[in-house]
Amino acid sequence: MKIILAPDKYKGSLTGIEFCNIVAPIFKQTINAEVLNVPLADGGDSTIEVVNYYLNGDTIEVEVNNPVFNKVKANYLYAQASKTAFIEMAEASGLKLLKSHEQNCRHTSTFGTGQLILDAINKGAKHIILGIGGSATNDCGIGMATALGYRFLDETNTEVKPIGNELIKIKTIDDSNVDPRLKSVAIQIACDVTNPLYGLNGAAYVYAKQKGASNSDIEFLNQGLQSFSKILEDHFNVNIQEIAGAGAAGGMGAGCITFLNGTLSPGIELVKQIANFNTKIDNADWIITGEGKLDSQTLSGKAIDGILKSVKPKGIKVATFCGSVDLSPKELLNMGIDYSASVIDRARNLEDALTNTKQYLSEIAKDFATKTKR
């Protein structure tokens, strides 16, 4: 029997790799199964640990500018063998880097993310995967682009400061000094949202408030994004407003598409690609996956959703060992899940579940093995 272990994390209590380390020995000992560990992530926090499980890269530390241009140390992952870098923009341009009084995305920049990209190119990267969650910015990626040699000019041909507040002033883009090596680097962006660049469903109206913007700030930023979209259209010959995900991370989606010639993909799809998931699951009898909470949001780009899309054409059975399950047996079956169990069903309460997650997961695995052996 071939079993694939492909869990995501249980946020706050268990990593996907820990899940594998608990469950794999049980299956090997009790049912003599061939077990393959293929932990996954959906592009959110802790994704970098899962990516490094496959890339076996080095953590690179760089001094960069944070969103308000103060110096900070930021890390990214680089695998020399495959010349692949994995960068999370939150490391350089994240809301987590700012004190509450510094949080206003009219005045923040993605410049530090551009510095990380440039450092990876200097290291020899030919493939960059960029996660764009957790940003503090609404600058449409002009900060990132400035670090790579782009210049953004106002009506007097003066270079503007690369922050969201200045988008509305930009009249032309000067790309004569862009690092030429950028053209030889394949860049993929982990993006799980489909928001357009501007408008009521766009970057400013949907996300700017949580980044410190007032209602008047939001309206102003939206005007800036709309104005700048016309500059992007003229310069790059692309209708950026029509591209799903352009509004991600304060317009960073649009910036990555235009300035980096990048492609946007759901985070889980990029991680599956890195893990060579679709090939590894060939001829499997079961795929065992799990996450903290299995609910109606699971099919919205989470790891289990990505797994189900891969296994459906192959007819492989799927079991989920989760922290909690908020779906009925019928709903689970309709999703394509053949077996499900949860930690919370065994625990006395939530505190017990969080404290003893590993013990309960072990019990779930033993029960599954017993039922499978029959």
Secondary structure, DSSP 8 states (H G I E B T S, - for coil): -EEEE----BTTTB-HHHHHHHHHHHHHHHH--EEEE-----SSTTHHHHHHHHH--EEEEEEEE-TTS-EEEEEEEEETTTTEEEEETHHHHBGGGS-GGG--TTS---HHHHHHHHHHHHHT-SEEEEE--SB---STTHHHHHHTT-EEE-TTS-B--SSGGGGGG--EEE-TTS-GGGGG-EEEEE------SSSTTSHHHHHGGGGT--HHHHHHHHHHHHHHHHHHHHHH---GGGSTTTTHHHHHHHHHHHHS--EEE-HHHHHHHHHTHHHHTTT-SEEEE--SEESTTTTTT-HHHHHHHHHGGGT-EEEEEESEE-S-HHHHHHHT--EEEESTTTSSSHHHHHHTHHHHHHHHHHHHHHHHH-
